[in-house]
Amino acid sequence: MESRRAHAAVLALIFLASLALKLFFLAGEPLVYNNDAGYYVEHIREVLTQGYPDVSDPPLAFYYAGTFAAVFGIMLGFKIAIALASAAIAFPAFKLAERLGGGRDAALLAAFFAAFSPTNMLMTGDLLKNAVGLFFGAWFLYYMLKASEKFSFADAAASALFAILMLGSHFSSGAFTVLSAIPFLLLVPALEWLDKSRISAESWFCISMLAVLMSGGIVIVLAKGMIGEGSIGVIGQGETVGLNPVFFTEYALFLLPALLGMTRLGRKHAMLFLPWLFMGVLLSQPLITRPDFQMRFAWDAYVPVAILTGIGLGYFRTDQRAFIGACLLVGILTLAGFVRSGLDISPIIYQEEWDGLLKLHSERPDIVFTGMSGGTGQWVAAAGFEVRDDMGEGGYLLVCDGGMKEENPWYGGACDMTVRANPIGTEGLPVVARFGRFTVLRAGEFDRREMNPNRE
């Protein structure tokens, strides 16, 4: 009993330390971080103002963040919500590792590597839907595994509930988890039938859960209106061939202990973790996935990698010195990567630029912007403006001062996602507004000037 309490206390400490450090890094700047920030600001505001987010994606993450935004404001509320979800991954990681028979020490290591993964910290900047989807997905797999080994209605219901929450939070991370679970759910009843010519309650559960997942996926695809496109989200939209080694470079530090962890799994558990890792490799390939999402699928795999790393380090348990040394080495390098990721994330626009967009919208809500994409376009939309891909001379441009060189790549990236020109390229033009690095001009006025060599 005392040992159990001690492990629970250490697990709570891992969660609280991860949460505190995440909030420390996120509190460095007032705005939400990284490229998808404006997207969340826009749709969380919709939850607060109109009661629902105007998106075709699963909406649960927006309601989750909206509860914090209602109390702390959108920027801080978002940061608290994503920090909580990403730090709390320690709990299902612990339970999964413990279920796999690695012991509570290995389970604590798994919880640590999940909560302090450098990938986890990087995703905490802006990938709220991923964080929430992976959190629910890890709990889904835990209860799925539990019910498949000794069936109970409580575990089956918990598995179904977390599957619904996972699919209601994020499509791509949910699809990643579903595709990882399908081989397990198919093989368990198939192998039992081949071995014993019968189907147990555990196998019937697997068949039923497979039906739940397939039904949930179909509902989401129908809701997104993509059946006629022949693809599911970003999967099946690859346009090039070749191999992308990003999965292996992302987890180079953990590959050896993770592989050792795989060797310590029984056949049934390997049927879950092999597809889980394989999907991380497969979905990060150019032939399978759209280029801008290949890295995100590789990032989604940090959960199984962390669990297997914790179990794999237990390989050295018989030699106390080797065990402590291996844990310290991997743990210190993990913390170093975690801190580096925390220092590397950043907003892509400055506070004065956000304030300028809000002020301009209060004065000129009729302005429609064009000529921008990605995170910059999302911030402009979050300020209330309409953004169109191509509308000719009737729109307005957000022109970034190309003469300013940003050392921070996140801030520099904002200029890369809109029109960039040196100040000389905008001289003499009627300026609608100026704030920070940006000048607002009519698209027709700017494009008619042929002296535009600095525009990129």
N, C-alpha and C positions, 0 to 999 in steps of 0.2 A: 504493500500500500504506500509506504514512504517513497519507494522508487517510482511508482506511478505518479505521485504528486510532484516529485522532483522533475520528472520528464515533462509533466504538464506545465510546470513553472518555467522551464527552459523554453518550451514551445511558445508560451505567451511572451517571453522575453524576446525571442526571435521576431515574432510578429510586431511587437511594440517598437523594437529597435529599427526594423525595416520601415515601419510607418513614419517614425520620427525623422529618419534620414531622408526619406522621400519628400516629406513636407518641408524639410530644411532646404533641399535643392529647389523645390518648386516655389518656395517663398522668395527666391532671389529676385524675381521680376514680377510686376503686377499682373501681366497678361498671361493667358494660357500659352503653353509652349508648343513648338514644332509646327509642322505644316497643316495638320487637320484642326488646329485650334479654332479658326473662324467657323468651321462647319459645326462644331459643338456649341459655340457661343450662340450661333443663329438658332439652332433647333432646341436648345435648352430654354432660350428666351421664349420660343413658341409654346413650350410646355407651360411656362409660367403665365403667358398672356392669353393663349387661346385654348389651353388644356390638352393639346396634342402636338407632336412634332410633325411637320409637313415633309415626311420622308417616305420612301418606299421600302426602306430597310426595317428590320425588326426594331421596335421602339423601346423595349424595356430599359435599356441603358440610359436613355434620355429621361425617363421618369425617375430612375434611380438617382441620377445626378441632379435632377430638378428638385428633389426633396432637400438636398444640401444647398442648392442655389437659392431656394426660397428663404433660407435662414441666413446664409453667409454671403449672398450675392453670387452672380454667375461665375466670376473668375475664381474666387476662393472656394466656392462650393464645388466647382468642377475639380479643383486640385485635391480637396479632401476626399471626394468620391473616388477618384482614380487611385489615389494613394492607398485608401482602405482596401479597394478591390484587389490591387496588385500585391499588397503586403499580406492579405488574408489567404493568398494561395498557399501559404505555409501550412495551413490546417489540412486541406485535402491531400497535399503532398505527403504530410506526415502519416495520415491514415492509409494512404495507398502503399507507402513503403512498409508500414507496419503489417499491412495485410499480406504483403508479398513474402513475409517471413524473415525480413532482414533484421528484426529486433528493434527495440525502441531507440537505441543509440544510432543505428543506421537511419531510422525514421527521422530523428532530429537533424541528422546531416542532410537528408533529403529536403526537409523543411527549410533549412538554412540556405541550401543552394537554390531552392525555388524562390524564396523571398529576397535573396541578395544576388540573384543572377544579373549580370551586366545587361543582358537582353531585357529582363524584367524592368530594370530602371530606365532603359532607353524608351521602352514602350509606355512607361508611366508619364512621359511628356504629354502625349495627346491621344493614345490609342485606347480610349475608354471602352469601346465596344469589345475590343479584343480582350482587355483585362477582365471585364465582367463575364464574357462568354467563356474564357478559359477557366475562370473560377468555378462557374456552374458546371462546366464540362468535366473538370477534375472530380467534382463530387458525384456527377452522374456515373463516371467510370468506376469510382469506388463502390457505390451501391450496386451497380451492374455486376461488378466482379463478386461482391459479397452474395448477392442473390443467386448468382450462377453456381456458387459453390455449396451453399446451404440455403434453400429457398425459404423466404418468409414474405408475407404480404406487405409487411412494413418496409422491408428493403426494396421490394419491387415497386411499391408506391413512391418511395423516395427517389429511386432511379428514374421513374417516369416523370416525376415532378422536376427534377434537376435537368432532365433532357428537354422538357418544355421551356424551362427558364433559359437554358443554354441557347436553344433555337430562337427564343424570343429576344435574345440580347444581341446576337451578331451572326450574320449568315456565314461569313468565310471561316471564322474560328469554329463555329458550330459544324460547318461542313467538314472541316479538318478532323474534328473529333468523331463525327459520325462515320466518315470514311475509314478512320482508324479502328472503330468498334465493329464494323460490319463483318470483317473476316472472323473475328472472335465469335460473334453471335451466330454465324453460319457454321463454324467448325465444331463448336461445343455439341450441338445436337447431332450433327453428322457423324462425328467420331463416336459418340455414345451409341448411336444406332448401329454403326459398323462393329463396335466392340461387344455390345450387349443385346442388340436387336430390340431395344426398347427406348422410349422417350420419357425421361423423368420430369418431375416438376421443375427442376432447374433448367432443363432443356426447353420445356414449354415456355418458361420465362424468357429465354433467349429469343425464341421465335416470336413471342408477343412483343418484346422490346424492339426487335427488328421491324415489325409492322408499325410500331409507334414512331420510330425514327423516319421510316420511309414516308409515312403519312404527314409528319411534321414538315419534312423537306418539300413534299409536294405542295403543301399549303403555302409555304413561304415562296416557292417558285411562282405559284399562281398569283400571289399577292404582288410580287414584283413584276408580273406581266412579261416573263421572259421565255415562256415555253416555245414560242415561235422563233426565237433567236438561235435555238439549238445549242445553248450553253447554259451553265448554271453559274451565275455571278461572274467571277473572274476566271473560273475554271473552264478549260476547253477553249480559251481564247488566245493561246500561244501562237505566235506568228513566225518564230524562228526555230532552228534546230541547234543542236549542240548541248554541251553540259555546263551547268552553272554550279561551281563548287562552294557556293555561299554557305550551305548548311555545314560543311566540314570546317570552313574557316571561322564561322561564327562560334562553333563549339570545340575548337581545337584543344582548349585546355581540359575539356571534360571527356574527350573521346575515349581515352584509355580506361579511366575508371567506369565510364558508362558501359563500355564493352565488357569489362569485368563483371559489372552488374548483370548484364544479359546472361553470362555464363552461370550465374547463381540462381536464375529463375527456373522453376519447373516448366513442364511442357505447356500446361494450361496458361500460366502467366506469360510465357513467351509468345503465345498466340495473340495476346493483347499488345505487348510492347513492341514486338517486331513490326507489325503494321503501323503502330503509332509513330515509330521512328521513320519507317519507310515512307509514310505519307509526307513527313517533313522534307525528305529528300525529293520525292516525286513532284510535289506541288510547288517546289522552288525551281522547277526546270522550265526553260523557255518554250518547249514544245507543248507544255501542259497549261501554263498560267500566264496571264498578262504580265508584261515586264514590271509594272509598278507594284504588283502584288507578290512577286516571287520572294522578295525579302520578308514580307509579312508572314507568309506561310512558314518560312524557315524560323522566324522568331516564335511562332506558335509552338514550336517543338521544344522550347526551353523547359516545359513542365516534365515530359518523360525523361529528358536528358538529366535534369536535376535529380529526379527520383532514382534513376539508375546509377548516377554518380554516388549518391549516398549509400546505396546498397553495395556498389562496387568497392568502395573504400573499406567496407567490412571484410573484404578478402584478406586484408592485412591484420585482422583482429587477433590472430594467434600470436603475432609478434608485436608486443606493445609499443616498442620504439618505432617500428616501421609504420604502425597504424597511426600513432600520434604525428609522426613526421609527414606522412602522406596527407593527413587531414589538415595539418597546419599549412603545408605547401599549397594545396588546392584552395583552402579557405582564404589564405592571405591574397592569393592571386585573384580569387573571386571578389573579395572586398575591394581590391585595387581597381578591378574592372568596373565594379558597381559605382565607385566614387568617380572614376573617369567618365562613365556614362552620365552621372548626375551633373558633372561640371560641363559636359558637352551639350546638353539640351538647352534650348533657348526659345523665346518668342521669335517670330520672323518680322514683326513690325514693332516700332517703338510706341510707348504710351502716348506721346504727343501726336503720332500719326493716327492712332485709334481715336483720340479725342478730336482730331481734325476731321476724320470721316464722320463722326457723330454730329459735329457742329455743321458740316456741310449738308448732311441729310436733313437736319432741322430747318435749314434755310432753303435747300433745293431738293426736295424729295422726288422731283420729276426727273432728275438726271438718271440716264441709263448708261451704264459703262460697257465697254467692249475692249477687245484686245488684251485680255488677261486670262489667267488660268490658275489652277491649283490653289495653294494656300492663300495667295494674295486675293484672288477672286472670292474666296470664302470669307475673308475678313471684310471685303467690300459688301458682300451680300449680308453679312452679320450686322453691318451698320444700317441696313434697311434698303440698300440700293438694289435695283434689278441689274443683273449681269447677263449679257448675251454674247454668244460666241462671235457672231458676225452680223452687224446691222448697218454697215456702210457708213456714210458720213453723218448720220443723224445721232450717233452716240458720242460718248465722251471717253477720253483716255486718262488713265492715271499714269503719268510719265515719271519715271524714277530718274533721279540725277545720276547719270552714269559716271560722272567725275568723282563721286565718292566711293572709295575703296573700303569695303567692309572686311575686317579680319575675321569676324564671326560668320561662318558660312550660312547660318540660318537667316541672318539679316540680309546677307547678300543674295540669298535665294529668293527673297521677296521681289527683288528687282528683276531677277531672271524670269519671273512669272508674269511680268507686265512689260509695257513699253519702256525701253531704256534709252536715254539720250543725254548728251552733255548739255549744259545750260545754253551754249551758243546755238544749239539746235532748236531752242524754244524762244529765242529773243524776238521781240516784236509781235508775238502772238497774244491774242486776248486771253488772259489767264482767269479762270473761274475761281481757283483757290490754290493756296500753297500751304503745305504743312509737312514738317520733317523733310524727308527726301523727295516728296511727291509734289507734282504740279498737275492740276486738273485742267485739261484743254479739250476743245471740241475736236473730234476725230477728223472731220473734214479740213479744218484749218491746219492741223498738223500734217496730214498726209499730202496736202497740196504742195507743201514745200519740198522741193527736190533736193535741197541741200541737207540731206539726212544721213551722212555717212556714219554717224555715231550710233544710229539706231540698230539694236540687235534683235 
